[in-house]
């Protein structure tokens, strides 16, 4: 009988693991190449998008897709997807006791992801689409096969989520090819929503645990009804986000999701975490979920801007959660203490401020000011991450274990 597999482990590598991998450390485990590439792309891609928005680059020298589609697509299916794959390939080894892709297979997957990102800018578009639509299904199938070998049925949903995300990506490209840009944008909204579901599920499991373990005197409360309703209502809100309808019905769904998300978050004693940055950033990330859904509810009734509301989820919940994830897992899986130093704290502050400026800026500041400020803060967060973590991701674990 295979050993039972926990649903989630972050930053807690198997203590029984020992070095047997002889290749380059960058391809020893999934988090290494994908976190490194995702962080570099987050900085470069956001800088390029800001230059495009502010008129510093003509569309003739821009990406193969129309700029708006390129930005929205690449932030979800490029940046966020890489982090999700890196996380699952890393945590999956702990869940199953089996080796996830490493060495040449992992390098091939990272190369495929990188080729898609380059081609999405340079073209030719058919080759870019071919590379892009293959990546997520390939990762999803490989991950599902590992889970099946280990008998880890309770984690199948995560592999299936990768496959669903891949199907949505294929749908996006198909809709664009058929001349249906609004339908393509709905695919992008659905994809961003799926990542928010991932944040909801994973955050609900680990944030209370990490908070209780790291913060003395914290009081964690779980509201049973909210816990039962939060995932179904969030999924329903994602469906409303992707549906071509506005008005009272989607607004009610968004507000219901916002309420249960806020109730859940309110039980985690966020105030006591503020002196523990590696935990506080998780609370900040989760707080953007109820904010974003509430803003979407208002936008559905014509009381706000839908794009700004959506960025509360993407730049806020997803962006902050990713910075929290790529620091915490990288610390644990390079053999270091799970403690935020100055670099991590600066990255947390920068990403949280970037999200806040992106959400509040359009209401208070001139367009050029808030675009420049939010983009610069986002780039700074990932530049700091690369400065601190690139040497660690390219080197063997400090404790001599494999990973």
WOLIN-V898110 format. One record per backbone hydrogen bond with DSSP energy under -0.5 kcal/mol. CO is the residue of the C=O (numbers start at 1). NH is the residue of the N-H. If there is no record, write none. Layout:
CO&NH / CO&NH
This chain:
4&6 / 14&17 / 24&27 / 25&28 / 26&33 / 27&103 / 29&32 / 29&33 / 30&34 / 31&35 / 32&36 / 33&37 / 34&38 / 35&39 / 36&40 / 37&41 / 38&42 / 39&43 / 40&44 / 41&45 / 42&46 / 43&47 / 44&48 / 45&49 / 46&50 / 47&51 / 48&52 / 49&53 / 50&54 / 51&56 / 51&57 / 52&55 / 58&61 / 59&62 / 66&70 / 67&71 / 68&72 / 69&73 / 70&74 / 71&75 / 72&76 / 73&77 / 73&78 / 74&78 / 74&79 / 75&80 / 76&81 / 78&82 / 79&83 / 80&84 / 81&85 / 82&86 / 83&87 / 84&88 / 85&89 / 86&90 / 87&91 / 88&92 / 89&93 / 90&93 / 90&94 / 91&94 / 91&95 / 92&96 / 93&97 / 102&105 / 102&106 / 103&107 / 104&108 / 105&109 / 106&110 / 107&111 / 108&112 / 109&113 / 110&114 / 111&115 / 112&116 / 113&117 / 114&118 / 115&119 / 116&120 / 117&121 / 118&121 / 118&122 / 119&123 / 120&64 / 120&65 / 124&128 / 125&129 / 126&130 / 127&131 / 128&132 / 129&133 / 130&134 / 131&135 / 132&136 / 133&137 / 134&138 / 135&139 / 136&140 / 137&141 / 138&142 / 139&143 / 140&144 / 141&145 / 142&146 / 143&147 / 144&148 / 145&149 / 146&150 / 147&151 / 147&152 / 148&151 / 151&153 / 152&155 / 153&156 / 155&158 / 155&159 / 156&160 / 157&161 / 158&162 / 159&163 / 160&164 / 161&165 / 162&166 / 163&167 / 164&168 / 165&169 / 166&170 / 167&171 / 168&172 / 169&173 / 170&174 / 171&175 / 172&176 / 173&177 / 174&178 / 175&180 / 176&179 / 180&184 / 181&185 / 182&186 / 183&187 / 184&188 / 185&189 / 186&190 / 187&191 / 188&192 / 189&193 / 190&194 / 191&195 / 192&196 / 193&197 / 194&198 / 195&199 / 196&200 / 197&201 / 198&202 / 199&203 / 200&204 / 201&205 / 202&205 / 202&206 / 203&207 / 205&209 / 206&210 / 207&211 / 208&212 / 209&213 / 210&214 / 211&215 / 214&216 / 215&218 / 218&220 / 219&221 / 222&224 / 223&227 / 224&228 / 225&229 / 226&230 / 227&231 / 229&233 / 230&234 / 231&235 / 232&236 / 233&237 / 234&238 / 235&239 / 236&240 / 237&241 / 238&242 / 239&243 / 243&245 / 247&251 / 248&252 / 249&253 / 250&254 / 251&255 / 252&256 / 253&257 / 254&258 / 255&259 / 256&260 / 257&261 / 258&262 / 259&263 / 260&264 / 261&265 / 262&266 / 263&267 / 264&267 / 265&268 / 266&269 / 267&221 / 269&272 / 270&273 / 271&274 / 273&276 / 273&280 / 276&279 / 276&280 / 277&281 / 279&282 / 279&283 / 280&284 / 281&285 / 282&286 / 283&287 / 284&288 / 285&288 / 286&289 / 286&290 / 287&291 / 288&292 / 289&293 / 290&294 / 291&295 / 292&296 / 293&297 / 294&298 / 295&299 / 296&300 / 297&301 / 298&301 / 298&303 / 299&302 / 300&247 / 304&306 / 305&309 / 306&310 / 307&311 / 308&312 / 309&312 / 309&313 / 310&313 / 310&314 / 311&315 / 311&316 / 312&317 / 313&318 / 314&319 / 316&320 / 317&321 / 318&322 / 319&323 / 320&324 / 321&325 / 322&326 / 323&327 / 324&328 / 325&329 / 327&331 / 328&332 / 329&333 / 330&334 / 331&334 / 331&336 / 332&335 / 334&398 / 337&339 / 341&345 / 342&346 / 343&347 / 344&348 / 345&349 / 346&350 / 347&351 / 348&352 / 349&353 / 350&354 / 351&355 / 352&356 / 353&357 / 354&358 / 355&359 / 356&360 / 357&361 / 360&363 / 360&364 / 361&364 / 361&365 / 366&369 / 366&370 / 367&371 / 368&372 / 369&373 / 370&374 / 371&375 / 372&376 / 373&377 / 374&378 / 375&379 / 376&380 / 377&381 / 378&382 / 379&383 / 380&384 / 381&385 / 382&386 / 383&387 / 384&388 / 385&389 / 386&390 / 389&393 / 390&394 / 392&395 / 397&400 / 400&19
